[in-house]
Amino acid sequence: MHKALPVLHVLSMVIVLFASTMLAPLGLALGEHDAARAAFSYAMLLTLAVGFLLWLLTRGASKELKVRDGFLLVVVVWTVLPALGGLPLMLYLPQLSFTDAYFEAMSGLTTTGATVLSGLDQLPQSINLWRGEMVWLGGMGIIVLVVAILPLLGIGGRQIYKAETPGPMKDSQLTPRITETAKGLWLVYAGITLACILSYWWAGMTPFDAVMHAFSTMGLGGFSSHDASFGYFNSPRIEWVSVVFMLIAGINFATHFMAVRNRDINPYRHDIEARYFVAVTLLSVVGLTFYLWGEHVYPDLHTAFRYALFNVVSIATTTGYASTDYNVWPIFAPMWMLFLCSFATSSGSTGGGIKMIRALILYKQVYKEFLRIIHPNAIVQAKLDGVVVQNKIIYAVLAFFFIYIVSIVSMTLIMMASGLGAVTAFSAVVACINNTGPGLNEVGPATTFAVLSDFQTWLCSFAMLLGRLELFTLLVVLTPAFWRK
């Protein structure tokens, strides 16, 4: 246990920092009724108390974290924070169980956007702001935010950053010091968020809706302050703004960082992931536009394009907004959208799924095997943008994909065994492990995850955590080998 004390010591500071993020909704709650004000006051005090108590108990355990400690800290933080993030929801909504509050907070912090709440339009603005803020914090990873501050407290952050940052090619630093990297990424993230807020406001949202939905858009989390999601606004202009910023958030933020720092668009041209992400997403929009029009779902191409564009981009980027109930479309369309959310976004973005870089490596490896069959004696190497992909990366991606498929199949079977229909079970698992949000049938865009039993809800919470930490980070901590000397 004493070996975990340094991890718990850092966790205590993360919890105290997390408590401070409740100040914004608390400030908003001061102008609302007593229940919301009391919910955030008590939640913030309780979170601070937990953080300070843990800090007192572990204050002599401060030391540089090892790689193993970094993985453990990431898992512990992402497991503990949803319990604290759900406190304001439980205190304001006494009928909300701990299971559902934990699910809602986990959905926010993992940027999934699946919800168990209904009557969002009647909730206090402070509660909805907190839901959006959790998505925003989870978007780049609250751990990356913390590593910009922890060095000031004498604790290095490289190990934490490597465990948290998604993608198979993540060892290169953007700046000489990891602290500067984290600060740079967050400044770019905050800057684009501000642009998104102003754009939503310009497009016709109220200032509050603009802030709440900008948080949710940049985190690709999909939480809304309205039950009808973007169908509430019914505004093509607002939908266009959302599409632009969802696509921006689906690109590696390291690319944005380099473009801003160098004041040059070349980083986008050289980012193979960004090119494929945008191309696959927009080609899918065109294809489903003609499909929906051909199936007479919409009377003309213009209307079909409007709804295909917004909803395909929303699901492909794992955001999870909806401007219509696409659950009633012919099954091919929503199934294709779920397929897209499994791989479309870039590594280093706020999206979920296996990421485009892994999909490209898998494709290159399959093509390499085809060539090897045709030309057995040829020396064939998998290349990305002219660069040879090392075998160790290919093996890691193959192992990742195998675990990804096994996780989806096993959890789908468990959900079906617990009483869900096949489509509902499969789509719920895919939507959660890819951090997308709505699934199909009983958990479609027009309904909520409140229909699930407590067991099914906990399994979905686990799937969200598994997907957000990109499988290996969580599963390696659950192996006996991790705990051996």
Protein Blocks (a to p, Z undefined) as FASTA:
>chain_A
ZZmmmmmmmmmmmmmmmmmmmmmmmmmmmmmcfklmmmmmmmmmmmmmmmmmmmmmmmmm
gccddfklmmmmmmmmmmmmmmmmmmmmmmmmmmlcfklmmmmmmmmmnonopafbehkl
mpcfklmmmmmmmmmmmmnopklmmmmmmmmnopafklmmmmmmgcjblmbcfbfblklm
mmmmmmmmmmmmmmmmmmmmmnopafklmmmmmmmmmnonopafbfklmmlnopaklmmm
mmmmmmmmmpcfklmmmmmmnopaklmmmmmklmmmmmmmmmmmmmmmmmmmmnomafbf
klmmmmmmmmmmmmmnonopafbdfklpcfklmmmmmmmmmmmpcghiabecjbjklmmm
mmmmmmmmmmmmmmmmbccdddeehiacdfklmmmmmmmmmmmmmmmmmmmmmmmmnopa
fklmmmmmmmmmnonopaehjlmmkbcfklpcfklmmmmmmmmmmmmnoommmmmmmpmk
lmpZZ
